[in-house]
Amino acid sequence: MKIQFILVAVLALSVSFLSCKKNNDVTASDNTDMVTHSDDQSNFSQSTDDITNDVNTTIDNYNAFDGFAGTGSVDNGITGLPCNTTAVLDSAGGLRRITLTFNGPNCNNTRNRVGVILLTMPLAQHWKDAGAALTINVQSLKITRLSDGKSITVNGTIVATNVTGGRLRDLSSLGTIVHTITSTGMTVTFDNGSQRSWQIAKQRTFTYNNGIVITTIGTHVDGSTTGISEWGTNRFGNTFVTAITQPMVIRQDCSWRLVSGQVTHSRLAATVVATFGLDSAGNPVSCPAGTFYYKIVWTGANGIVRTYILPY
């Protein structure tokens, strides 16, 4: 089965934290900054998930790279690419390489991307091999959200590992494929010019149930905090930790949208819980014809519980 990924907006996964205050109160200014960081985290998380989906689309359609036993010239070419993307194939220094150049909107027309991603893998490996590791070097990839013109620019290296082996084009017969996505430091430049380093540690499990189902958990552990998927320093200069506390689930049969999941953001002014897959009233919904919503909840000054319900 040949599977091509339609890039999905994978949504906001975080909210901001301000520096610790002696009285541990969360002020009105803190609340504003949480919303700002939530938007920043949304762009970053969405962008890195888009990158890995683009890689899956490319690799699954490049037969020599993923180990598909084809014949003729198709073995050495790419039969499908992400929208508004060109590819150059070559090999050097014992590595098989694909250079992807982005210059235009993604396939669902939600983001414009301009920049380069370089994919490399040892010539002796194929992506279908269990344990195969693919290096994804992101070079000045500027992602602009078309709904409001806000942008981030991403640089750095991601390592994707095919833990179980297998090709996504064969998922319906294989049952389960597991990938890990890690980065020890992605540089994120925000639209105000601030530049920060964020790290990634995720496991994505692919199953087939009326289409592809992607279930994501965090894999990093820091002290007593487990399930961490992303961490780093936000635009305000404050560290943050995001842990996936209920698996994040994306379904192909719901237009590649996130249908459920929960994350907890901790370590600074407030602990924030964000729950996804809701309607506008904050109730769980399976697959609405319209917009999904997510709810963020934290305790503010004087013990007041703050709740925001936002679309994604």
Helices and strands as residue ranges (DSSP letters): H 28-60, H 63-66, G 72-76, E 85-92, E 95-105, E 111-122, E 132-145, E 151-162, G 168-170, H 171-174, E 176-189, E 195-208, E 212-218, E 220-222, E 225-233, E 239-251, G 252-254, E 257-266, E 272-278, E 293-299, G 301-303, E 305-311
